[in-house]
């Protein structure tokens, strides 16, 4: 028979009914859902495929899937996980572990493949992957370590019904909004191929992922991206030339231009400014352009340009000799007219 003394003892601090259980409850059903909701909401507002982690995006592209559809699917999964954690106590902890573990694995994959700048986890203002990994890993350790007090807001049947309804509604909203951004833009460009000549109206896609792997040996007019650049100089297809896709707020781009293009250019150089967003260029944070002798043009606004700048293209008589995305200022791979 249990003594009265044992019956009246308060719950142990480390039990699900103690302080640790209360902290676990707050963590799993408040903190983690809010953390996931912040990322899902910012991605839903911006609706850009750029927000998919760079190398995960590459895996999705390799399957032939549409990136807007993939983005909407991932956001919907995040909203569904939030509904489960908040409304279904028995599944809250397992769902939190699954989501945080998935985030950590994706971030590790990005960092292992060289992405140390942005993961898109919190939209265009995301911290670097290592910081996001530190936060997600800390939350994961706490979720695993702490017991979770179960407090039901309603009976199981009503909770399941509400969680399913919320997931469906948020999924419909997400797909409608994200796919609504999957529209391209029509621009007028001048042909750099003299036999063709003249201006032409071209409808560009909603997003464009660059792939320079097969550019070498091809004429500039045979490469979609390069043929879409308005206002290229007429001499671009004559002699030795550089064509550099860069970002005005990109520190790596500024370093490359300062190191190799600030004076005594070995070949005429055209800079192509890449809009930071589909809506246009950022007004805050542009860096000074150290290439005073460069001609500068801009890629059209209205397209999500999925380009890791700086991207350097060396041309000779309009034929691509070398093309390198994410060119390194210290050890460049595609500056033949500089002697590299």
N, C-alpha and C positions, 0 to 999 in steps of 0.2 A: 504494500500500500504506500502510495506516495505521500510524503510528509507535507504539511501545510507550508513549511519553510520553502520546499522546492517549488510548490505551486505558485508562490508569490514572488519568485525571483524574476527580475526584469530580463528581457531577452539579451543574449550575449551581443557585445558590440559588433562582432564579426559575422553575426547571423543575418539572415534575410529580414528579420524583424527588428534588427538593431540599427545603429547609425550607418553602418556600412551598407545595409540593405536599402536605407533611405537614399544614400548617395548614389547607389547603383540604379535605383528607380529614377532619380532625377537625370542621371547620365543617359540611360538607355531610352527614356521616354520623353525627354526634353532637350538635353544638350545635343546629342547625336542627331535627332531629327531636325533641329534648328540648323545645325552645321550642314547637313545634307540639303536642306531646303534653301539655304543661302546660295549654294552652288547651282542647284536646279533653277532657281528663280532668275539668277543673273544670266544663265545660258538661255533661258526662255525669252528674256528681254532682248538679248543681243542676236540670237538666232543665226549665228555664224558657224559654218563648219570649221573655221579656224580654232574654235574652242575645243574641238576634239584633240586630245593629246597627239602630237605630231606623228609618232610612230604607230600608235593605235589607228590613227587616220590612214596611214599607209596600209595597214592590214585590211581595213575595211575597203579601201580602194581596190586592193588586189582581188577581192571577191566580186568586184563589179557593182557593189551596192551603192546606192545614192547616199551622199554624205548628209544631206538634210534629213532623209528618212532615218539614217543611223543616229543622228543627233536627237531627233524626236523620240526614238525608241529608248535611248539611254536616259533622257530626262524623265520619260514616263516611268521607267523602272525606279528611278530615284523617288518620284512622287509616291509610287505604290509602296515602296519600302517605308516611307514616312508614315503612311496611313497604317501599315501593319504595326510599326513600333508604338504608335500612339494609342491604337485602339485594341490591339490583341496582346495582352500581357504575356501569354505563354510563348509567343513567337517573337517578342520584342528583342530579347537578348540575342537570340540566334540570328535574327535579321541584322542587328547592329554589327555583330561579328562578321557576317558575310559581306556587308557593304564596305566596312572599313578594311577588311582583308583584301577585297577586290581593289579598292583604291590604292592600297599600299603596293600590291603586285603591279598594277598599271604604272605607278610612279617609279617603281624600281626598274621596270622594263624601259621606260622613257630615259631614265638616267643612265642605264646600262648601254643604251644606244646613242648616248651623247647629248640628249636634250636636258640642258641645265638652265634654261631660260624661263620657259613658261609651259604650264600644262593645260591652261584654259579652265581649270577646276572652278575658279570663281570669276569667270568671264575674262575680259581683256585686262583686268587689273590683278590677275592672279599672281601670288607670290611664286618664287622659283620652286621647282619640283622638290628640292631637298627640304624646304621649309614645310611644304604641304605634307610631305612624307613624315616629317617629325611630328606634326600635329595629329595626323591620322594614326600613326603608330602609338602615340601616347594615349589617344582615346581608345584604341584597340586593347592596349594592355590593361587599362582601367576597366573596360567592359568585361574582359575575361577574368580579372582578379576580384572584382567586387560582386557580392551576391546582389540579387535584385528582388526587392519587395514587390509582390504582385498585388496591384490594386485594380480591380475591374471597374470601368466606367459604366458598363452595361452588361447584359447577359451575352453569352457567346454568339448566339444566333444574330442578335441585333448588331453586335460588333462586326461580325463577318459581313453582314449585309451593308453596313455603312462603309467599311473599308473597301469593299468591292465597288460600291457606288462612287466613292471619292476617287478611286484609281481610274475608273472608266471615264468619269467627267474630266479629271485632270489630263488623262491621256488624250481625249478628244480635243481639249483646248490646246494641248501641246502640239499635237500633229497639225491641227488647223493653223496655228500661228507659225510654226517652224516651216511647214511646207508652203505657207503663204509668202515666205521670203525667197522661195526658190524661183525667182524670176530674173532673167537676164536684162541686158540693155543693148540698144542699137546705137552704134557709133559710125562716123564717117572717117575713113582713113584713106590716105594717098598711097598708091602702089609705088614701091621702090624698084619695080621691074619695068624698065623703059618700054618694052614692047606692049605691056598692058597699060601702064600709065593711068592717069586720072584718079578720081575719087570714087569710093564705093561704100555703100551702107552695109554694115555687117552686124548681125545680131550675135552678141556675146553670151556665153552661158552664165548661170547664176554664180558659179564658182569655177575656178580653174586651178588644178594642181599641176605644178611644173614638174617635168621629168626631162632632164637634160641628157640622159644616158645615150640617146640615139641621135643627138643633134650634129655631132661631128660629121663633116662631109656633105651636109645638106645646105641648100641655098636658104637665105634668110626668108624668102617668100614662101618656102615650103614648110615653114614652122609656124603653126597657128599663132602662138603667143607673139612672136616677133613681127608677124604680118599685121597684127592688130594694133601696133603702137602708132598713134597719130603723130604727125609732124616730124617724122624722122628726116634728117638732112638728106638731100639728094645724093650726096657723095657716100652714103653709108655702104653702098655696094661696090665701091671703087677702092682698090688698094688695101692696105692693112688698117684695120679699125678695131676699136674696143667698144663694146656695148655693155653697160653695167646697170643692172637692176638693183636699186638701192632704196633704203628707207631714210627719210629726212630726220627721223628720231632714232636711227639705229647707230649705236656706238661702234659696233664692229665695222659698219660701212664707213663711218667717219675715220676710223683708224686706217682702213685700207686706202682711202683716198688721200689721207694726209701722208701716208708712208710712200705711196707709189705714184700719185697723180697730182701732187701739189705744185710741181714745176717740171719743166723740160719733158713734156709728154713725148714718148717715142712713136706714138701713132695717134691720129685723131680719136677723140673719146667722146661718146655720147652717154650721158647719164639718163636713166629712165626711172623717175620717182614712182614708187609703188604706194598707192593709197593704203593707209593703215586700216581703214574700215571700208565697208561697202558704201557708206555715206560720204566718204571723202578723206581728206588729210587732217591729221590732228593739228590744231592751232597752237597747242602748248608743247614745248619741248623740242622744237626743231633745232638741229645742230648746224653750225656754220659749214658751208660747202667750201672745202679747201682747194677744189679743182677749178681755178678761175678760168682756165682755157677750155673747159668742157662745155659742150652743148647740152642743155637739159630739156627733156620733154617729160610727159607724164602718161602713165597707163590710165585708161578710162575709169571713171568712177561708176559704181553700180555693180561691180563684180567683186566677189571675195577672192582675192588673189592669194593662193596658197603657195607662197614663195618664201624660202628661207634666204633672206638677203644677207650680204651682197651676193648676187649671181653675176659672174663675169663671163662674157662671150667674146672671144677673139675671132675676127672675120678677116678674110682676104678675098677681095673681089666678090663679096657677098656670100662666100662659102664659109661655114662655121669650121674653124680649125680646132677650137676647144671651147667647152662650156662647163662651168663649175659653179654649182650652187653652194652657198655658205662658204665663200672663198676666204682663206686665212690670210691676214695681213703679214704675218711673220713668215709663213712658209707657203706662198701662193702656188697653186697648181696650174693656173690658166693665165699667165701673163707672158706669152712667148715673145711679144715685141719688147718686153723688158729684159729678156734673156733668161727667163725662168722656164 
